[in-house]
Each structure stands twice: as C-alpha cells, then as structure tokens.
Amino acid sequence: MNDQKQDLSEILKKKVFFFDLDGTIYLGDTLFDGVIQLIDILERKNKHFYFLSNNSSKSTSDYIRKLLNLNLNITRDNIILSQHPTIDFLKKNDYERIFLLGTQSLKKEFLKEGFILTEENPEIIVLAFDQELTYERLVNASYLLQNQIPYIATHLDDRCPTEEGYIPDAGGIAALLYKATGRMPEVFGKPNKQMLLFKLHELEISPKDAIMFGDRLYTDIKMGIEAGVTTCCVLSGEITMEMINKSKDSKPDFIIDGIWEIYELLKQL
C-alpha cells in the first residue's frame, strides 16, 4: 500500500477525468478492480471521462471492441489514442503516401482514413507500436531515413506492460533506428499536451478542473503537468515509489496504489 499521507478530496471536485489505459485501467486483458463501478459513478455524476493510450498497436475500432469485451460501456467519444493527432497532422499537411511501421490493425485504420500505405517512394515514415515488425522493414526504413525523408511517431513509450512482464514498445524501435541513422521522430502522442488540451478546449473547461491518471512519469504525468491539469500516478503499472522519489521532474500531485482507490473515493459524493 502507498502510505504517503495526502488529501485526495480535491479529486472529487474535478469535472474531467483522463485515464491512461495500459497499466492504469487494465493490465493485458485483466481489468483492475473497481473500474466498472468507477465509470458508472462518473456517468451518474455527469463527469466527463476519457481513456487515453499511446499504444498504437490497435485501431480505434479494436480498442472499442476490447473495452466492450471488458464490460466497459463506452463509445468512440470516450477514447483518445496517439494515432488520432498523428492522422490529423498527416491530413493537415497533405501527406498521402505513407510508410507505416505498424500492425495490420492500425494499417486498416490508416487505409480507412484514405492514406496509401507503401514502402516505394513514400512521402513520410510513421512509426507506431509495430508488434509485427520484421528486420526487412527496419532495413527499408533505415535507408529512407538516411535519405532525409520526413519522420514522425505516434508515441515513444520505451516499454509496454503485460501480465507476464514488459515488452519493447515504439520507443525501443525508435532507439534501434536511431542507432543506425542518427534520427529521432517528431512525436504526437503523450507527453504532447495537446492530447489533453484539444479536448478541454472543445469542452470549454479549464485545465485546473481536470485530472490525469497514469502509470508513467515520462508520458502520462509529464503531459498532465505541461497541460496544467492535476496529476495522479498509479502504482499498478510501470512506475514504482522508488522511481518517483528518484525523479527530479514530473512529480505527480497524487500517488495511489491503483484506480480502485478513486472508486472508493467517489462513492463519498
């Protein structure tokens, strides 16, 4: 148990609740205790809530399907994924031919959005969490990067938590390409503060009336701090108290063992 003394009552006043998914709401295919009840309370109290994930290995449709299978009654409007601002950037800058380092699930979403996916004369490389990565695709990407092709990423998480342990994420792939080419991509997912601010602007709600829950200091908490929202770090995923204590930056406002503590808290409303 986290024994740090803290007054969590401020959380009850928030109007908007942002939740990271992997390591915060669930781990692998296991939903944490209290999540279903928590969402039910937020809906009954007319609170705004959104699930955020940098994990771009799944399309938006597949994410919705997974959450529905976990008995979370949500819609597309409740989800903010790292590929969303990435796709928005590509469209605004008229990119069409894309070399996408991503899964078949993500490729389907990009194709649905009207992009041409190719490794022959692409206009830009887009790095995502490619769990189907091959060495041949890494080689092709390396050659293109050395020819100064534009290069962006949905996110750069170093590792992804699973029920059995951590696996390399998009940040690991980017590090490998950096070793070969000396280039790193522009990033559109967390910790880019716009993942939160665009929604708050849409709702016309101040950042001080929102809170971000997450299990990573360098993405979730950093993004919340830079966006000006309250931050709460959960110890159910990647982060540990030792890591928080050693960190010089991105200190969270609150620390809890897991999201189930927020359900117990909101029951007081």
C-alpha positions in Angstrom: 0.0 0.0 0.0 1.1 3.5 -0.7 1.5 5.1 2.8 2.1 8.6 1.7 -0.2 11.0 3.5 -2.2 13.1 1.1 -5.6 14.7 0.9 -7.4 13.2 -2.1 -10.6 15.3 -1.6 -9.5 17.7 -4.4 -10.1 14.9 -6.8 -13.8 14.9 -6.0 -14.1 18.4 -7.4 -12.8 17.6 -10.9 -15.1 17.9 -13.9 -12.9 16.0 -16.4 -11.2 12.6 -15.7 -8.5 11.4 -18.1 -7.3 7.8 -17.7 -4.3 6.1 -19.3 -5.3 2.5 -20.3 -2.3 0.1 -20.1 -1.2 -0.3 -16.5 -3.9 2.1 -15.2 -7.3 0.7 -16.2 -6.1 -2.8 -17.1 -3.0 -5.0 -17.5 -3.1 -7.1 -20.6 -6.7 -8.5 -20.7 -7.3 -8.1 -17.0 -9.4 -5.2 -15.9 -8.5 -3.7 -12.5 -10.9 -3.9 -9.6 -13.4 -1.1 -9.3 -13.1 0.2 -12.9 -16.6 -0.7 -14.0 -18.1 0.8 -10.8 -15.9 3.9 -11.2 -17.2 4.6 -14.7 -20.8 4.0 -13.6 -20.3 6.6 -10.8 -18.7 9.1 -13.2 -21.6 8.8 -15.6 -24.2 9.2 -12.9 -22.4 12.3 -11.6 -22.3 13.8 -15.1 -18.5 13.8 -15.1 -16.6 13.8 -18.3 -14.2 10.9 -18.7 -11.8 9.8 -21.4 -9.4 6.8 -21.9 -6.0 7.7 -23.4 -3.4 5.4 -24.8 -0.2 5.7 -26.6 -0.4 2.1 -27.6 -1.0 2.3 -31.3 -0.8 -1.4 -32.0 -4.6 -1.5 -32.2 -7.1 0.5 -34.3 -9.7 2.7 -32.7 -12.3 0.1 -33.6 -10.3 -2.7 -32.0 -9.8 -0.6 -28.8 -13.5 -0.1 -28.6 -14.1 -3.8 -29.1 -11.6 -4.7 -26.3 -13.2 -2.2 -23.8 -16.7 -3.5 -24.6 -15.4 -7.1 -24.1 -14.2 -5.9 -20.7 -17.8 -4.8 -19.9 -17.0 -1.1 -20.2 -19.9 0.6 -21.9 -18.0 3.3 -23.8 -18.1 4.9 -27.3 -15.6 6.4 -29.7 -16.2 9.8 -28.0 -14.6 8.4 -24.8 -11.3 7.4 -26.4 -8.2 9.4 -27.3 -5.4 7.4 -29.0 -1.9 8.5 -30.1 -2.8 7.8 -33.8 -5.6 10.4 -33.7 -3.3 13.5 -33.5 -0.9 11.7 -35.9 -3.6 11.2 -38.5 -4.8 14.8 -38.0 -1.2 16.1 -38.7 -0.9 14.0 -41.8 -4.2 15.2 -43.3 -3.5 18.9 -42.5 -0.1 18.6 -44.2 -1.5 16.7 -47.3 0.5 13.6 -46.8 -0.9 10.7 -48.9 1.8 8.0 -49.4 3.0 6.7 -46.1 5.5 4.1 -44.9 3.7 2.9 -41.7 5.6 0.8 -39.2 2.5 -0.6 -37.6 0.3 -3.6 -37.2 -2.4 -4.8 -39.6 -5.0 -3.5 -37.2 -3.5 0.0 -37.4 -3.0 -0.2 -41.1 -6.7 -0.8 -41.6 -7.5 2.4 -39.8 -5.0 4.4 -41.9 -6.4 2.9 -45.1 -9.9 3.7 -44.0 -8.7 7.3 -43.5 -7.7 7.4 -47.1 -3.9 7.0 -47.0 -1.8 4.9 -49.4 0.5 2.6 -47.4 3.7 1.8 -49.3 7.4 1.3 -49.0 8.0 2.5 -52.5 8.7 6.3 -52.7 6.7 7.2 -49.5 6.3 10.8 -48.6 6.8 10.2 -44.9 7.6 7.5 -42.3 5.2 6.9 -39.5 6.5 4.9 -36.6 3.8 3.2 -34.4 3.9 0.2 -31.9 4.6 -2.4 -34.6 4.2 -5.8 -32.9 4.6 -7.4 -36.4 7.9 -5.8 -37.1 10.3 -7.5 -39.4 14.0 -6.9 -40.0 13.4 -6.3 -43.6 11.1 -3.4 -42.8 13.7 -1.9 -40.4 16.3 -2.1 -43.2 13.9 -0.3 -45.6 13.1 2.4 -43.0 16.8 2.9 -42.3 17.6 3.5 -45.9 14.8 6.0 -46.3 15.7 7.8 -43.1 19.3 8.3 -44.4 17.7 10.0 -47.4 16.2 12.6 -45.1 12.5 11.5 -45.5 10.2 13.2 -43.0 9.8 11.0 -39.9 7.1 11.1 -37.2 5.9 8.7 -34.4 2.6 8.1 -32.7 4.4 7.9 -29.4 7.8 6.9 -27.9 7.0 4.7 -24.9 10.0 2.6 -24.1 8.2 -0.5 -23.0 4.7 -1.8 -22.8 3.4 -3.6 -19.6 1.8 -7.1 -20.0 0.6 -9.7 -17.5 3.9 -11.5 -17.9 6.3 -8.5 -17.9 7.4 -5.7 -20.1 7.9 -5.9 -23.9 9.7 -3.4 -26.2 7.4 -0.5 -27.4 7.7 2.1 -30.1 10.4 3.9 -28.2 12.6 0.8 -28.4 12.1 0.6 -32.1 12.9 4.3 -32.5 16.1 3.8 -30.4 17.2 1.0 -32.8 16.6 3.1 -35.8 18.5 6.0 -34.1 21.5 3.8 -33.7 21.5 3.1 -37.4 20.6 6.6 -38.7 21.1 9.2 -36.0 17.5 10.4 -36.4 14.6 10.6 -34.0 11.0 11.3 -34.9 8.6 14.1 -34.1 6.1 12.7 -31.5 2.3 13.3 -31.5 1.1 11.1 -28.6 1.8 11.5 -24.9 3.6 13.5 -23.5 2.3 16.0 -26.1 0.0 18.2 -24.0 -2.3 18.7 -27.0 -3.8 15.2 -26.3 -5.5 16.8 -23.3 -5.8 20.4 -24.3 -7.8 19.9 -27.5 -10.5 18.1 -25.6 -10.6 20.6 -22.8 -10.9 23.4 -25.4 -13.7 21.5 -27.0 -15.5 21.2 -23.6 -14.7 24.8 -22.7 -13.3 23.6 -19.4 -10.2 24.9 -17.7 -7.2 22.6 -17.2 -7.4 23.2 -13.4 -10.8 21.4 -13.4 -9.3 18.2 -14.9 -7.1 15.3 -13.7 -4.9 12.8 -15.4 -4.3 9.3 -14.1 -1.4 7.3 -15.4 1.4 4.9 -14.6 4.3 6.6 -16.4 6.1 9.7 -15.3 7.7 10.5 -18.7 4.4 10.3 -20.6 1.2 10.5 -18.5 2.4 12.7 -15.7 4.7 14.9 -17.8 1.8 15.5 -20.2 -0.5 16.4 -17.4 1.9 18.8 -15.8 2.6 20.6 -19.1 -1.1 20.9 -19.9 -1.7 22.4 -16.4 -4.0 19.6 -15.1 -3.8 17.8 -11.8 -1.9 14.6 -12.0 -2.3 11.3 -10.1 0.2 8.5 -10.5 -0.9 4.9 -10.0 1.4 2.2 -8.8 -0.4 -0.6 -10.7 1.7 -0.3 -13.9 5.3 0.7 -14.7 6.1 3.2 -12.0 7.3 2.5 -8.5 7.7 4.7 -5.5 11.5 4.4 -5.8 11.3 5.8 -9.4 9.1 8.6 -8.2 11.4 9.5 -5.4 14.4 9.5 -7.7 12.8 11.6 -10.4 13.8 15.3 -10.5 11.0 16.3 -12.8 7.4 15.2 -13.5 6.4 14.8 -9.8 2.7 13.9 -9.6 0.2 15.8 -7.4 -1.1 12.5 -6.0 0.1 8.9 -5.7 -2.3 5.9 -5.3 -1.9 2.2 -5.4 -4.5 1.7 -8.1 -7.6 3.2 -9.8 -9.8 1.2 -7.3 -8.9 3.9 -4.7 -10.7 6.5 -6.8 -13.9 4.4 -6.9 -13.9 4.2 -3.1 -13.3 8.0 -3.0 -16.1 8.9 -5.4 -18.6 6.8 -3.5 -18.5 9.6 -0.9 -20.1 12.0 -3.4 
